[in-house]
Every structure is written in C-alpha cells, then in structure tokens.
C-alpha cells in the first residue's frame, strides 16, 4: 500500500504551471514543513516535503493555498529518476496529492475536487519502478 497523510504548513506560495496545450494539464508544486519534534538540545526540527498536484487538485491549490497555511495532505509517494544536464543520474521523490484539508481555527475545510484525481501518464507505477 502506498498511502501518505501529512500535517504541516506551506513554506511558500505554490508554483503553478498552466497547460499550454488543450490536451495538457495544470501542475501545482509546493513544499510542506512537517514538524518532527524537539531535540535533546531543546530545538525543534522539521522535514521539508515536496508535493505535486495535477488537474483539479492543482486548480484548488492555486485558488486556496498560500504560504504559512496549515493543511492535512493525503496522497502517495512517487519516485522517479532522470539524467541532468551534467550527465548525472538524479533520484527524486514527491508526494502526489490526492486530497487537501485546510486547518482553520474552527476545524477542517475540505478541498475535495468534484472528480477523483486522474494522474498524467508517467505518474503511475510500472514494473520498472521497483
């Protein structure tokens, strides 16, 4: 099972790439600061998690999310690799967002799109991913 659920705050405003072609799709990228606790020296520490959302979820991210907002994100891990300009192999992991709830002073504000998120080609698992 590949399920992820995170609670944290956005480190900056999401970056949105709009589709240039009619058959394209919008992509939202943003980072989530997830607190991990307090060290023995009394300092807090956190992880900075990279997230990506597509299509309807990306539209909602663009409209509703801003830096420092607290959210609960549900999604799954996607691993990939590519060769950069220097010829080096680069490994990357992102959380693909399926659902977001905004945490407010009075509770949760669900941001579920009308339709289930459909992932673009290349963001599913294949036998080469293992």
SELO-974876 format. One line per 2 residues: number of its first residue (from 1); their letters; for each residue x, y, z of N, C-alpha, C. Coordinates in nm, 3 decimals. Layout:
# residues N
NUM = a = X/Y/Z/X/Y/Z/X/Y/Z; ... $
This chain:
# residues 130
1 = xx = 0.085/-0.117/0.000/0.000/0.000/0.000/0.089/0.124/0.000; 0.054/0.221/-0.078/0.132/0.345/-0.090/0.042/0.462/-0.056 $
3 = xx = 0.020/0.485/0.073/-0.063/0.595/0.120/0.018/0.683/0.213; 0.000/0.814/0.198/0.071/0.912/0.281/-0.031/1.011/0.334 $
5 = xx = -0.016/1.047/0.461/-0.100/1.151/0.521/-0.007/1.238/0.605; -0.003/1.368/0.572/0.089/1.461/0.638/0.014/1.582/0.691 $
7 = xx = 0.062/1.634/0.805/0.012/1.759/0.859/0.130/1.855/0.865; 0.114/1.975/0.809/0.222/2.072/0.812/0.178/2.206/0.758 $
9 = xx = 0.276/2.295/0.738/0.248/2.429/0.685/0.325/2.450/0.556; 0.266/2.526/0.464/0.332/2.557/0.337/0.450/2.649/0.363 $
11 = xx = 0.565/2.619/0.302/0.685/2.700/0.322/0.687/2.824/0.235; 0.611/2.822/0.125/0.595/2.939/0.037/0.472/2.918/-0.048 $
13 = xx = 0.434/3.020/-0.125/0.318/3.006/-0.213/0.344/2.897/-0.316; 0.242/2.820/-0.352/0.259/2.715/-0.454/0.300/2.773/-0.589 $
15 = xx = 0.378/2.694/-0.663/0.415/2.728/-0.801/0.320/2.653/-0.892; 0.255/2.724/-0.982/0.157/2.663/-1.073/0.207/2.673/-1.217 $
17 = xx = 0.205/2.560/-1.288/0.235/2.560/-1.431/0.106/2.526/-1.504; 0.059/2.621/-1.583/-0.066/2.601/-1.657/-0.038/2.529/-1.788 $
19 = xx = -0.136/2.450/-1.829/-0.124/2.376/-1.955/-0.115/2.472/-2.071; -0.021/2.445/-2.161/-0.006/2.529/-2.280/-0.090/2.476/-2.396 $
21 = xx = -0.119/2.348/-2.392/-0.197/2.285/-2.498/-0.334/2.250/-2.445; -0.426/2.232/-2.537/-0.562/2.198/-2.499/-0.569/2.064/-2.426 $
23 = xx = -0.483/1.969/-2.465/-0.486/1.836/-2.402/-0.389/1.827/-2.284; -0.331/1.938/-2.244/-0.238/1.939/-2.131/-0.312/1.947/-1.998 $
25 = xx = -0.237/1.962/-1.891/-0.295/1.968/-1.759/-0.214/2.063/-1.671; -0.280/2.122/-1.572/-0.214/2.211/-1.478/-0.139/2.128/-1.374 $
27 = xx = -0.027/2.183/-1.327/0.055/2.119/-1.225/0.085/2.221/-1.116; 0.064/2.183/-0.992/0.100/2.269/-0.878/0.210/2.200/-0.800 $
29 = xx = 0.313/2.276/-0.766/0.423/2.224/-0.683/0.436/2.313/-0.560; 0.454/2.249/-0.445/0.472/2.324/-0.322/0.540/2.236/-0.218 $
31 = xx = 0.594/2.299/-0.115/0.663/2.227/-0.009/0.586/2.241/0.121; 0.592/2.136/0.200/0.524/2.132/0.328/0.627/2.110/0.438 $
33 = xx = 0.622/2.198/0.540/0.709/2.182/0.657/0.635/2.096/0.757; 0.692/1.979/0.787/0.630/1.884/0.879/0.718/1.874/1.002 $
35 = xx = 0.669/1.923/1.115/0.745/1.920/1.240/0.769/1.776/1.283; 0.892/1.751/1.332/0.930/1.617/1.375/0.947/1.606/1.526 $
37 = xx = 0.949/1.718/1.594/0.963/1.712/1.740/1.069/1.807/1.789; 1.117/1.780/1.911/1.218/1.864/1.974/1.338/1.777/2.009 $
39 = xx = 1.456/1.826/1.974/1.580/1.754/2.003/1.615/1.765/2.151; 1.716/1.690/2.190/1.762/1.695/2.328/1.812/1.833/2.368 $
41 = xx = 1.862/1.911/2.269/1.910/2.046/2.299/1.797/2.148/2.307; 1.671/2.104/2.292/1.556/2.192/2.304/1.513/2.258/2.175 $
43 = xx = 1.586/2.238/2.066/1.550/2.299/1.937/1.455/2.207/1.861; 1.359/2.268/1.793/1.267/2.189/1.711/1.331/2.161/1.576 $
45 = xx = 1.285/2.056/1.513/1.332/2.025/1.378/1.216/1.977/1.294; 1.231/1.989/1.162/1.122/1.956/1.071/1.177/1.902/0.939 $
47 = xx = 1.092/1.832/0.868/1.122/1.787/0.732/1.054/1.882/0.635; 1.117/1.901/0.520/1.060/1.981/0.412/1.023/1.884/0.301 $
49 = xx = 0.893/1.859/0.285/0.843/1.757/0.192/0.795/1.822/0.063; 0.842/1.768/-0.051/0.798/1.819/-0.182/0.667/1.753/-0.222 $
51 = xx = 0.572/1.838/-0.267/0.442/1.787/-0.310/0.411/1.833/-0.451; 0.332/1.754/-0.521/0.288/1.789/-0.655/0.140/1.751/-0.669 $
53 = xx = 0.064/1.838/-0.735/-0.079/1.812/-0.758/-0.108/1.837/-0.906; -0.203/1.762/-0.959/-0.238/1.773/-1.101/-0.386/1.808/-1.118 $
55 = xx = -0.414/1.862/-1.233/-0.551/1.887/-1.281/-0.637/1.961/-1.179; -0.751/1.903/-1.138/-0.846/1.970/-1.049/-0.783/2.005/-0.914 $
57 = xx = -0.702/1.915/-0.862/-0.637/1.942/-0.734/-0.542/2.060/-0.748; -0.471/2.069/-0.860/-0.381/2.183/-0.885/-0.459/2.314/-0.892 $
59 = xx = -0.576/2.311/-0.953/-0.660/2.431/-0.959/-0.700/2.476/-0.819; -0.737/2.381/-0.734/-0.774/2.414/-0.596/-0.656/2.470/-0.517 $
61 = xx = -0.539/2.410/-0.538/-0.418/2.459/-0.471/-0.392/2.605/-0.509; -0.405/2.635/-0.637/-0.381/2.772/-0.684/-0.479/2.870/-0.622 $
63 = xx = -0.605/2.831/-0.613/-0.709/2.922/-0.564/-0.707/2.941/-0.413; -0.670/2.837/-0.338/-0.694/2.840/-0.194/-0.569/2.843/-0.105 $
65 = xx = -0.454/2.796/-0.153/-0.340/2.781/-0.063/-0.237/2.893/-0.078; -0.183/2.934/0.035/-0.080/3.038/0.042/0.024/2.997/0.146 $
67 = xx = 0.137/3.065/0.144/0.245/3.042/0.239/0.191/3.046/0.383; 0.244/2.960/0.467/0.216/2.952/0.611/0.079/2.894/0.647 $
69 = xx = 0.000/2.850/0.548/-0.127/2.787/0.580/-0.102/2.645/0.631; -0.181/2.604/0.732/-0.173/2.468/0.785/-0.269/2.379/0.707 $
71 = xx = -0.220/2.263/0.664/-0.302/2.171/0.585/-0.275/2.027/0.626; -0.371/1.942/0.595/-0.353/1.797/0.602/-0.360/1.747/0.459 $
73 = xx = -0.257/1.678/0.416/-0.246/1.631/0.278/-0.254/1.478/0.277; -0.333/1.425/0.185/-0.341/1.281/0.163/-0.296/1.254/0.020 $
75 = xx = -0.210/1.155/0.003/-0.161/1.123/-0.130/-0.079/0.996/-0.131; 0.015/0.990/-0.224/0.103/0.873/-0.233/0.241/0.916/-0.280 $
77 = xx = 0.339/0.833/-0.253/0.478/0.862/-0.291/0.501/0.822/-0.436; 0.567/0.912/-0.509/0.607/0.881/-0.647/0.758/0.900/-0.657 $
79 = xx = 0.828/0.796/-0.699/0.973/0.802/-0.717/1.005/0.806/-0.865; 1.108/0.883/-0.900/1.150/0.890/-1.040/1.299/0.919/-1.045 $
81 = xx = 1.354/0.905/-1.163/1.495/0.940/-1.183/1.511/0.995/-1.324; 1.612/1.077/-1.340/1.640/1.136/-1.471/1.789/1.171/-1.476 $
83 = xx = 1.837/1.202/-1.595/1.974/1.244/-1.614/1.975/1.395/-1.633; 2.052/1.465/-1.549/2.055/1.612/-1.558/2.149/1.658/-1.668 $
85 = xx = 2.166/1.788/-1.681/2.248/1.846/-1.789/2.396/1.807/-1.779; 2.440/1.774/-1.657/2.579/1.734/-1.637/2.601/1.585/-1.657 $
87 = xx = 2.495/1.514/-1.699/2.504/1.371/-1.724/2.494/1.287/-1.597; 2.457/1.347/-1.486/2.444/1.274/-1.361/2.301/1.221/-1.345 $
89 = xx = 2.289/1.100/-1.291/2.158/1.045/-1.261/2.107/1.108/-1.132; 1.984/1.159/-1.137/1.923/1.224/-1.022/1.799/1.146/-0.982 $
91 = xx = 1.790/1.112/-0.853/1.674/1.041/-0.799/1.586/1.141/-0.726; 1.456/1.129/-0.743/1.365/1.224/-0.680/1.242/1.153/-0.627 $
93 = xx = 1.189/1.205/-0.516/1.064/1.154/-0.461/0.973/1.272/-0.431; 0.848/1.260/-0.472/0.746/1.361/-0.445/0.626/1.290/-0.384 $
95 = xx = 0.547/1.367/-0.311/0.416/1.320/-0.269/0.316/1.372/-0.371; 0.246/1.282/-0.438/0.140/1.322/-0.531/0.013/1.339/-0.448 $
97 = xx = -0.041/1.460/-0.450/-0.154/1.496/-0.365/-0.285/1.451/-0.427; -0.364/1.378/-0.348/-0.498/1.337/-0.389/-0.605/1.421/-0.322 $
99 = xx = -0.577/1.467/-0.198/-0.676/1.541/-0.122/-0.605/1.636/-0.025; -0.666/1.754/-0.004/-0.611/1.852/0.089/-0.724/1.903/0.178 $
101 = xx = -0.696/1.913/0.308/-0.786/1.978/0.402/-0.711/2.095/0.464; -0.771/2.213/0.462/-0.711/2.329/0.524/-0.750/2.328/0.672 $
103 = xx = -0.652/2.348/0.760/-0.677/2.352/0.903/-0.703/2.498/0.941; -0.822/2.523/0.997/-0.859/2.658/1.038/-0.879/2.660/1.189 $
105 = xx = -0.905/2.777/1.243/-0.928/2.790/1.387/-1.052/2.714/1.433; -1.146/2.695/1.343/-1.270/2.628/1.382/-1.281/2.485/1.330 $
107 = xx = -1.179/2.434/1.268/-1.181/2.296/1.221/-1.117/2.279/1.086; -1.162/2.178/1.012/-1.108/2.147/0.880/-1.198/2.200/0.771 $
109 = xx = -1.136/2.250/0.664/-1.209/2.293/0.545/-1.167/2.201/0.430; -1.248/2.099/0.397/-1.210/2.007/0.290/-1.199/2.078/0.156 $
111 = xx = -1.103/2.037/0.075/-1.083/2.094/-0.059/-1.093/1.984/-0.163; -1.189/1.897/-0.150/-1.200/1.786/-0.243/-1.255/1.832/-0.377 $
113 = xx = -1.190/1.797/-0.487/-1.244/1.830/-0.619/-1.366/1.743/-0.648; -1.442/1.785/-0.748/-1.564/1.711/-0.784/-1.532/1.570/-0.833 $
115 = xx = -1.422/1.557/-0.904/-1.387/1.426/-0.957/-1.257/1.378/-0.895; -1.241/1.248/-0.889/-1.118/1.190/-0.837/-1.003/1.232/-0.927 $
117 = xx = -0.887/1.256/-0.868/-0.772/1.300/-0.946/-0.727/1.190/-1.042; -0.708/1.225/-1.167/-0.654/1.135/-1.266/-0.511/1.176/-1.293 $
119 = xx = -0.419/1.084/-1.277/-0.279/1.118/-1.291/-0.237/1.119/-1.437; -0.144/1.209/-1.471/-0.093/1.211/-1.607/-0.007/1.088/-1.634 $
121 = xx = 0.010/1.057/-1.760/0.093/0.944/-1.798/0.232/0.961/-1.740; 0.289/0.852/-1.689/0.422/0.858/-1.629/0.420/0.876/-1.479 $
123 = xx = 0.302/0.900/-1.419/0.295/0.914/-1.275/0.228/0.794/-1.209; 0.219/0.683/-1.278/0.170/0.560/-1.218/0.289/0.470/-1.190 $
125 = xx = 0.263/0.357/-1.130/0.369/0.260/-1.102/0.382/0.166/-1.219; 0.503/0.131/-1.251/0.527/0.030/-1.352/0.625/-0.069/-1.293 $
127 = xx = 0.646/-0.180/-1.362/0.738/-0.279/-1.309/0.881/-0.226/-1.301; 0.913/-0.120/-1.377/1.046/-0.061/-1.372/1.068/0.027/-1.250 $
129 = xx = 0.962/0.058/-1.176/0.973/0.142/-1.058/1.028/0.067/-0.938; 1.041/-0.065/-0.947/1.085/-0.143/-0.831/1.224/-0.194/-0.845 $
